[in-house]
């Protein structure tokens, strides 16, 4: 058989050689390709040169031909070098580079460094152990010895690199702490402390789970649940992935279990019901036990908490080619199916939970994909039919009052190819700056898509925590956000420990549920200002964004593209001396926030030695930048409880974008000649070098937070002034380093995260008794404190004191 195959192969090779192109054919083909291509580009540049009347374009065409010829020669040389690499090493490169890339999450610098180090290690081993080193020539011995030194150094450096927890980053000043003494703390016991109820636990489930006895044989009769058909909500439960998923769990997408673990208070009740659902994680590494710290806390404070099992629709190693996708609607729908079970139990006189649940007080908590899913659940709960297939009836309509999103994603599922919008529901989102999984504050997108329209009180709040990661909100996930077993690749130096992070989550989540389900409004100020909970919270940087249904909006900058208009009719804008002024979409690391804002910048072009001074002390009044919002007092119904509110973040863009390019054409605009500009640039370069030298010997200092004056004018011409720092200076944009390799490449991640500012105007009106807060007609931001900066301001309006 082998002889016949060999004869057939030789025959085919011989016949192909009869018709394969020869030397002259390839030579002619090369000549034709070059000649006609050059002819075409010559015709192109000649014709286009006459069309535009610019003979220098002919020179551009000639240069293009020369450059392309040189690049062609370079390519031939590189290919020749590659051919000279032995076949075995080429095979090793093609095999190992993709594997290394997957292992280190496609960090190119690590792929290259590991490939070089491993290659040198192998070469050194073969030279010194497998061959005769003594027979090598002296130059080769020197090269081999140098390679050995490099290999030993590389091993030591790699071990050190992997073993350290991380590296230090540039210091960040906590702006809120600078005026923390002005903020009185909320008195009383922390909402993160356990309450007075004795806590009990049970599990419920289908009784058929192959791997979870707590949802199978350990489930008592009263807590057995029926399976549900999820085909309408799940895509790609098929192929090898679907086969393995069904083999592993023992059920398919037509018979999904309703499994949950419950923490509940001992007592008569009725108690509010809270469901928490995990996000995407390896389905074999069960996630639902990881919210035990919330279960113990909330149950002790008089709430029933259920950690919902949805591990069976999480990722698996079998999803490499295909697997479940866009399943977050299924995650949300399953929550509603759990609520259906609880409503049935609550109304069944023979069930242990009969009349134990206050079905008018329901909340949903979700983490990661679960954080998106709770919003979908709240949306689907209001509908009679599934928006992507109206043949699927829903009709739940439960009393979901509040939702909590922990480090959520956004847009994994889009109902009707759009993003989920909610109204008249309380919303709280918490996210960590050190999140290596969902590294962008995506919950702030959903925050923008929540509106308040009815007459009841609602609020929404966002909390951004410096040092918090993704996984430590779940006690099972821990400090590894990537799933990569090589934890040493991550920079964990700035990460909070798990107990600290969970303490923050306990305080805020408990306070949110106490406020929205139990009516304890004394916790509301915590969601505007973390310093209100300074007796309860660990010290780190917190950024709070807040809006409630009392807000009367003056400007959210979403109404049009005219920078002179505002959201409120008959309102307008004026500005002086701004170096940056535009209204634009707010960009996050991943996508857009879904809201526009005003970008305002100022730069007084001072020497570096003066840049830490107050602008008002060294800059002429006529040059001070300002931004004014003018409106009629009749536009708002204001009373003595009036609070001025707006959200603001720093933008790290250039505060003087007009220092180059077209802006230098007219030298009179900036009072500099071109020679002066060149001199300034040279001085700046020299100063940068000097600063760099200083950085090598001195620890870097954190940038001072931004500050400015707020000037209010009433309809009678009376005014008051106060500083932004009366609430807090503006926190500088927070940048983080997630991977250790980012230090090698100099990479940092940051995005615009807002802080809401609130000023009780009755308090500031005391400085001018003639000033009437209820008759305000102008809000003016005067940038007279910091000498340069760019701020992003949004949602300016009036609300009531919390």
N, C-alpha and C positions, 0 to 999 in steps of 0.2 A: 504493500500500500504506500509506504514511504517513497519507494522508487517511482511509482506512478505520479505522486504529487510533485516530486523533484523534477521529473521529465516535463510535466505540464508547466511548472514554473519556468524552467529553462526555455521551453518553446514560446511561452508568452513574452519573456524578456527578449528573445531573439527577434520576434515579430515586431515588438515595439521599437527596437533599435533601428529597424528598417525605415521607420517613419518619423523618428525623433529628430528635431531640428539640430543642425550641425553648427560648427563654429561660425561660418559665414552668415548663417541665418540669424543667429543671436547678435552678431556684430551689426548686421543690417537693421535688425529690430531696434537695437539701441540707438543707432544713427537716426532712424526714422522717428522714434519717440522724441528724441532731443530736438531734432531739426524742426519738426512741425510744431512742437510745443513752444520753442523759442520764436518761431515765426508768428504764432498766434499772440504771444505776449507782446511782441514788437508791434504788430498791427493794433493790439489793444491800446498800448500806451501812446502810439502815434495819433490814432483817431481821437482818443480821449484828451490828449494834450491840445489838439486843435479845437476840440469842443469847448474846453474851459479856458483856452488862451494862455496856458502856462507851460512854457517850454521846459521848465525844470522837472516836469513830470516825466520827460524822457529819461532824465538822469535817474529818477526813482525806478523806472523800469529796468535800466541797466544794472543798478545796484541789486534789485530783486533777483535777476538772473545769476549774478555773481554769488550772492548769498546762498541761493538754492543749490548752486553747483558745489559750494563748500560744504553745505549740509549733506549733500549726497555723498561726497568723498568721506566725510566723517562717519556716515552711516555704514559705508562699505568697510571702513577700518574697524568699527565696532563689531560688525558681523564677523569679520576675519578673526578678531580676538576671541569672540565667542566660539568659533570653530576650533580654535587652538586649545580651548578648555577641554580636558579629557572627558570622555563620555560619562564616566562614572560620577564625576563631580557635577556635570550638567544635570544628570538624573537626580542627584541629591538636592540640587537647588530647586528644580521644578517640583520635586516631591515635598520638600521641607518648608519652603517659604510660605505656601498657603496655610500649612498646618500651624506654623509659628504665628502667622497673622491672626488666625482664629483664636489661638491660645491667649494672645496678649491684646485681643480686641482691636486688631488692625492699627496698632500704634506703630507707625513706620519706623521710628527711631529705634524702638525695642526689637523689631524684626531684624533690622540691619545689624544691630549690635550683637544680638544672639547668634545670628547666622555667622558673623565674623568670628566670634569667640568660639563657637562650637567647631568651626572649621579649623581654627588654629589649634584647639585642643586635640583634635583628631590627628592633625599633621604632626604635632609634637610627639604624640604617643607613638605613631608609626616610625618617626625618625629615630627616637631614642630607645624604643623597645623592640619594634619589629624589624628594624634594619640595623646596619652596622654604622654607627655614628663615627667611629674612628676612621673609616675609609673615606669620609667626605673630604672635599677640599677645604682649605682654610676659610675662604669666603662663605661657603655653604655652612660650615660649622658656626660662623659668626651669625649668619642669618637664622640658623636653627636655634642658637642660644638666645638670640633676641626674641624669637617667637616663643620660646619657653618662658622668658621673663614676662612677655605680654600676656601669655596664657595664665601664669600664676597671678599676675596683677588683676586680670579680668575676672578670675575666680574669686579673688578676695573682694574686689569692688562689687561683684554681683551679689555675693553673700551679704555684704554690708548694706547694699542698696535694698535688698529684699527684707533684711531683718529690722531695719529702722522703722519706727511707726510713721514717720513722715518728716518733712522739713518745715522750717519756719517760713511764714509769709510776711509780706509787708504789714506793719501794724495798722489796725483800723480803730479809730476813736469812736467810742459809743456815744453818739450825740445826745441821746435821751438822758444819759447819766449826768450831763453837765447842768441840767436844771431839775434833776429828780427831787431836790429838796423842796421845790415849789408844788409838788404833786402829792397831796395827801393820799395815803393808802386806804383801801377799803378795809374797814374793821371787821373783826370776827374770824371765825374758823375758816380755814382754807377749803374751797370746794374740792380740792384734791385729797382731803382727809376722809377716811372712812366714816360712814354715818352710824346710826344706832341700831340698824336692823341686823339680825342674824341672817347669814347668807347660806342658801342651800343650792344644790346643783342637781340637774338631771340631763339626760340626753334623749333625743327622739329621732326617729328615722324609719326607713322603709323595712328594716329588718333583713335586708338581702345583701348588704355591703360585704364583699369578699375580704376586705383588708381592714375594716374599721369595726371591731366588735362593739364599740360603744354605740354604733348606729345599726347594729344587726342583732346578734343573740342577746346582748345586754339590755336591749330596749324592752321595757315592760309593755303589757297589752295596751294600757291607756295611751301610750305615746308612740304607737305604730302609725305610720303615715302612708298614704297612697302615693304611688309614683305619678309623674306627670309627663306629658308628651311635649318635648321641646323642639320638634322638627321645624316648626315655623320660625324659630328664633336662632337656629344654629346653622352655620354654613360649613361645609367640608368635613362632616363626620363621615368620612369615607376613605377608600384606599387603604394602604398599609397602616396609616395613622389611626383611622377609624377602627380597623380590625384589631389593632393592638389595644386601643382604648377600651373596646368592648371586652376583649379577652382579659384585660387587667381588672376591670371593675365588675364585670359580670352583668352589665346592662348596656343598652344602646341609647340613642337620643330619643327614642319613643317612650322610654321608661326611666326618666331621671328621678333620683330620690329626693325627698324633702328631709334633709338631715340637719340637726342643730344641737348645739350644747347650750344649756341654759343656766344662768345665775339668777336667782330670784330671792326676794326678801321673805322671811317668815312673817306672816301676818295676814289679816283679812283682805287688805286692799280696798278698792281696786288700785292697781299700780300702772304708771305709764309703761308702754312697751317700746323697747329699743332693739332694733336689729343691726348687727354689724357684719359686714362681709369683707373678706380678704380680697386681694388682687391676684394678678397672675404670678405664679411661682411654679416650680416643678410639681406636677400633680402627685408624684410619689412622695414628696416632702410636704406633709399636710400642714396647711396654714391656719385652719380655724382655731387651734388651741392658743394661738399667739395673742389673743385679746383678753386673756385671763385677768390681767391687771385692771382692765376696764370693767370686766364682769364683776369682780369682787367689790370694786369701788361703787359702781352704780347700784348694784343690788343692795349694798349696805345703806345706800341713801334713798331707798324706796322705789327703785325701778327694776323692771324685769329686762335683763339683757340676754339676747340670743346671738351667739356666734354661728353664722350660717355656713354650712359646708357646701362649697362649690368647687372643690378640688378637681372633680371629675371633668370640668371644662377648662382646666388650666393647661399649660404647655407640657409637652412631653418630648423626650429625645427623638421620638418617632415623627415629630412634626417638621423634620429637616426639609423634606420636599414639599409636603402639603399638610395641612392640619386645620383645626378650627381657626376661623378668622372673623373679625368684627362681631365677636360674641358678646359684647357688653350689653346689648339689649336683652340677651338671654339672662345675663347676671341680674339685671334689674327686674325682669319678669319673674325670675325665681323668688326674689324677695317678696313680690306680691303674692305668690303662691304660698309662701310661708305665712304671710299675714292672713290669708284665707283660712289656713289651718288654725291659727290662733283665735280668729273670730269664731270659728266653729266650736273650739274648746271652751271659749268664754261663755258661749250661749248654751252649752250642753250641761244639764243639771247633774249628770252622773260623772262629770270629768273633774279631776283634782283642781283644774284652773277655772272652774265655773265662777263667773263674776269676779275673778281676780285681776282682770285686765281692764284698765280705763281706755276704751277704744277711741276716746276723743283726744287722746294724747299719745301719738305715735311718732317716733323719730327713726331715721335711718342713718347709719354710719358706714362709710366705705373707705377702703384703703387702696391706693394705686388704681388699677382698673376698677376695683370696687368703688373707688371715690367718684369715678365717672358714672358707674352703674346706678348709684343711689339717685343721681339726678334723672337718669332715664326711668327709674322706677317711679319717681314722683311725677314725671311727665306721663308715663303710660297709665298711672293711677287715675288721671283725670280724663282719660279717653274711653270711648265705648268700643273702638276698633283699633287694631294694630295699624299704625300709619303706613307701613310698607306692604301690607296685605289686608285690605278691609274685610276679607272673608274670615279673618281671625277675630273673634269677639273677645273683648277684654272685660269691661264693666266691673271694675273693682271699687273705686271711689271710697277709699278708706281715709280717715282723718290724719293724714301725714302732715304734721305741723312743722317739722324741722329736719334738716339733713346736714350731716357733717362729712366733709371730704378730707381725707388724710392723704397728702401728696398725690392727688389724682392726675390721671391723664385726661385728655380732652379730644373728642372727635374720633375715637376709635370706632364708634358706631355713630352714624348720622341719620336720624329719622328723616325720611323724605329727602335725602342728600343735603340736609341742613344740620345746624347744631341745635342741641336741646335748649329751649327757652322755658323759664319757669316764672311764675308770678305768685305773689302773696304766700310766700313760704320763707321761713327763717333758714339762713344758710351760713355755715361756718366752714372755712377751708384753712388748713394748716400745712405749711410746707417748709422743708429744711434747705438751707443754702448749700449744705454739703451732700445733697442728694446725688448719687452717682448713677441712679437708674432713670428717674424722671427729673433730669437736671434743670428743667425750666419750670417756672411757677405757672403750670398750666391751669390750675384751679382758678387763677385770676381771670381766665377767659370765661368760665362759667359764671363767675362773680358778676361780670359785666352783663350777662344775659338773664339776670334776675331782676324783675320789676315789681313794684308794689302799686296796686290799683284799688284795693277795697278799703274800707274804713277802719279795719283792724290794725293793730300795731305789729309791724314786722321789722326785722333788721337783717342785714348781711354783713359779714366780717371776714377779713383775710388776715392771717398771721404768718409772717415769714421769720424763721428762727435761724440765726447764725449758728452753725455747728451741728445742726440736726441733719441726720441722713435719712435714707428711705426706709431701711429695713428695721431700725430699732423701734419704730412704732408698733412692731409685731415682735413679741418675745421669741418667736420661732425663727425669725429671719436674721436677726442680729446685725452686725456691722458690715457685712459683705453685701453691697447693693447689686453686684454684677452677676452673681452666680458662679463666677470664676473661682475655682478652688484655690488659685494662687492669690490669696488675700494680700500678700506683700506688694503687689503691684499698685495698690491703692494708697493714696496719701490720707492717713487717718489722724495726722497730728492735730488738726483743727476740729476734729469730730468730738461731739459731746459723748459721754458714756451713756450706756443704755438706761440706767436708773434716772439720770438727769433728764434725758429726753422724754422718758415716759412720765416723769413727774410733771413736765410742762404739758404734755397731752392730757394727763388726768385733771390738772387744774382747769384748763380751758374747755375741754369737752364736757366735764361735769358742770362747770359754770354755765355753759351754753344750754345744756339740757335743763338745768335747774331754772334758768331764766325763761326758757321758752315753753317748757312743759309743766313746771311747778310754780311759775309766776314769781320767782325771786328776782325782781328787777334790780336789786342792789348790785347784782353782778354785771349789769350792762356796761358801766364805765370801763371794765377790764378789756372790752373788745375794741375800745377806742384807744386805750393807752395801757400798755403792759405795766407801766410803773404803778398803776392802781393796785396791782397785785404783787408789789415788791416784797411784801412779807411772806408771800407764798411761792414765788417763782425763783429759780436759779438765775444767777447773773449771766446774761449774754446779750446780744443785740436782738431786739424784737422790733419788727415793723408791723403796725396795725393799720389796716384799711377798714373803714366803717361807713355804712350808710343805713339810715332807717327810713321808715315811711313818713316821717315828719319833714324830711328834707324838701325845701323849696329851691329848685335848681335855677341858678342864674346863668351858668355857663357849663356845658359839658362838651362843647366844641364838636358835636356830631351833626349840627344842623345844616352846615353848608361848607363851602371852601373860602368864604370871605372872612379874613382875619379881623375885620372891623365889626362883625356882627356877633351876637350872643344868642344863647338858647331862648332867652326871654325876649318877647317882642319889645320894640322901642328901646332896646338897650344897645350900647355901642362901646367901642374900645378906642383908647388913645395910647400912644407910647412916645417916649423920648429916649434917644441915645442907646437904644438896644442894638447889640451887635448880632444877636440871633432873635428872629421873630418869625415863627411859622406855626401853623396848626397841622398836625400830622398824626398818622396811625402810630400807636405804641407798639414797638417791636419787642418781642421776647426772644430768648435763645431759640426756641422752637415756635415759629409762626408769629402771628399777630394777636395782640390782646383782645381785639374786637372793639376798641374805643380809640377815639382821637383825643388829642390834648394839645395845649399850647406849650411850645418850646420857647423859652425866654432866656437870652444870654446877655452878659455884659462883660466888658473887658476894658480896664482903664490904662492898659499898656504902661505899667509901672516897672521900675527896676525890681529885681528879685528881692532885694533887701527891704522893700516896702510892701511886698505882697501880703505879709501877715498883719499889716496895720489895718485899722478901720478906714474904709474908703472915705467916709464923711470927714475924716481929719486931714486928708491929704489930696482930695480931689475937689475941684471947684464945683459949686452947686449946679452951675449951668451944664456940667458934663455928666451929672449923675443920671443913670438910666432909671426909667420907671415904666410901669404898665398899669393903666387905669381902666376900670370897668364902670361905665356910667349908665344909670337906669333911673326910671321914675319910681319914687317911693310907693306909688300906688300899685306897683307890680307885685308887691308881696304883702301878706297879712302878718305883720310882725308885732310881737308883744314883749313884755318885760323879760320873758325867758329866752330871748333871742340868742342864738349862738351862730357865729360865723364859722363855716366849715369849708374846707377844700382839701384835696389830696395832692401830694407833691412828691416828686422824686428828683434826684440829681441825674443829669445826663453828662457823660464823660466826654462828649464831643468837644471840639475846639471852640472855646469861647470867643475867639477872634478869627472866624473863618475868612474874613476879608483882608487877611494879611498877605495874600499871595494871589497870583493869577490876575484876572480882569480887574480886581479891586485896586491894583496898584497903577493902573493906567492913568487915573487922575490923581496925581500926587497931592493935590490940594484937599482931597477928601480926608486924608489922614495926616496931613501936615508933615509928610516925609518925602524927601527926594529918593530916587532909586538908589543913589549912592548911600544915603543914610540907612535905607532898608538893608542893603548889602552889609553895611557895617554892623547893623543890629543883629542880622543873622549870624555874622561872624562872632559877635560878642556872645550870642546865645549858644553857638556851638562850643565856644571856649568855656562858657559857664557850665554846659552840660558835661564837658570833660572834667572840669573841676568838681562838679557835684558827684560824678562817677567815682572820682578818686576819694572824695569824702565818704562815699557809701562803703568803700572798702575798709575804711578805718573807723567809721562811726555807724551806729545803728540808725536806720532810717526812721524819720519821724512821721507820724500819721498826719494826713492833711486835716486841717481844722474844718469842722462842719460849717456849712454855709448859714448865713444869717442875713436878714434884711428888715426894713421897717414897713409896717402896714399902716396906711393912712386912711382914715374913714372920714367922709364929709357928709353932713346932713343937708336937707333942703333949705335950711336957714343959713347955711354957710359955716356952721360950727363944726369943729373937727376934733378927733382924738388920734393919737399915734401910739403904737407899741411895736415891740420887736417880735419877729417870728419866734425867737428863743424864749418868749414868755410862756410858750407851750413847750417848745424844744427847738434847738437848731436843726437844720436839715441834715440827715444822715448822708454821708458820702456813699456813692454807689459801691455795693459790696462785691468784691471779686474773690473767687475761691479757686483753689487748685485741687482737682479731683484725683488725678493720676500722678504718681511720682515722676513719670516721664515728662509731665508737663513742666517740671522744673528745668529739665534739660532743654526743652524747646522754648521755654519762656511763655507758655500758654496759661492764660487765666480765663475764667468764665465769669461773666457778670450780666445782669440785665436790670431793667428799670422796675424796681419794686417800690410801691407807693406807701407813704405814711399819711394818714388823715390828721389834719390839724383842726382844733376846735378852740374858739375864743368866746368866752362869755362876755358879751358887750356891755352888760350892765356893770360888770366889774371895772372895765376900762373907761366907761362913761364917767366914773367918779373923778377922773382927772380933769374933766370939763363939765360941770353941772349943766351948762347950757346945751350941751350936745344931746340930741334925741336919737337913741338907737333905732326907734321905730320909724324914723324918717330918713334913713340912709339913702343917699343917691349916688355915691361914688366910693368904690373900693380901689385903693391905689397901692401897688407894690413898689416900694422905692428901694433900689438896690444900692444902699449906702453903707453897708457894713463890710461885706466881703469885696475884695478888689476885682475879682473875676469869677465867673461861673455860668453854668447853664442849668436851669431848672425846668421841670416838666410839671405843669399844673393842670388839674382836671377836677370836674364836679364841684365847682364853686357855688355855694348857696347858703341858705339859712335853715337852721333847724332849732330844736329845743334842747335845753339842758337835760342831760340824762339823769 
